[in-house]
């Protein structure tokens, strides 16, 4: 994953936590597909120095999550992010339920 962030990025000093417009990933950057615990996810860098994780094998098209920053995460760390997400998903709905 490190190769998809070649500039090392310095971050945006104007960035605001919790505010993230919808994105489709950084232009011209390919995604990586990972299989974790029988589920498939497409990982793609976003323009905020993070990673968007799209749950390809999930019951709800387009559902997934994002993590930021992720410039120096190892493959194992990305897999851990996916496992943490899956642990929160309600098997009956395929969504993370609000408490």
N, C-alpha and C positions, 0 to 999 in steps of 0.2 A: 504494500500500500504506500510506502514512502515514496516510490517513484512517481506517483500521481501528484505529488506536491513538490515539484522541483525547485520552486523559488524559496521554499522555507517560510514564506509569508510572515509578516510582522504583526498581523492583526489590524483591526480597524479601531482606532482610539475613540471613535464616535459610536461604537457598537453598544446596543442596549440589551441586557439580558432578557430573554423571554420574547423578544420581538424578532420574528423570522418570516419574511414573505415566502410564499410558495416558490419553490425552485425545482428545476428538472435536472439539477447537477451542473457542474461547470462545463462550459462549451468545449467540445472537442475531446472530452475525457471519457474513456470507456469505463464501464463498470466491471466489477469482479463478482462472480457468483460463488457463494459458499453454501455447502450443505452442513447443517449443524443439527444433530439429534433428529435426523429424518426430515428436517424442514429445509427449504431452499430460500436463500436471500440474495438479492442483488445489492451490492455495495457500490455507491458512487460518491465521489467527492462533491461537496457543495461549495458555493462561492464564499462561504463563511469560514472555511478552514476545517469544516466538519465532514461527517459522513452521513449520507442518507442510506438507510437499510430498508429495502422494499421486500416484503414477505411474499415471495413468489408462489409458495405452496399453501399459503393460508386460505381460509374460507372467504375472506373479504378482499376483493380486488383493490389494489392501491393502498392497502393498509401496511403500516410499518412504523418506523421511528427514525429519529436522527440524534446524533451525538456530536458535540463540538467542545473543544477542538480535538482533532484526531490525527494530527500530522505525523506523530511519531509512534502510533500504536502498532504493535505487532499483530500478526495474524491471530495468535492465541487471544490477544486482548479484544480483537473484533469478535471472535467467537464467544468470548465471555459476555460482551455486550448483548449479543443475540440470545444467549442462554438467560440472561437477566430479564430481557424482554419477554421471552417465552414463559418464564416462571410467573409473570404477572398476568398473562392472558387467561381469561375465563374460557375453558374448553367448550362450554355450552354455546357461547356467542362468538368466540374468535376475536374478541376485543378486550382491551384492558378496561375493567369496570371502574366507574367512579364510586368512591366510598360514600 
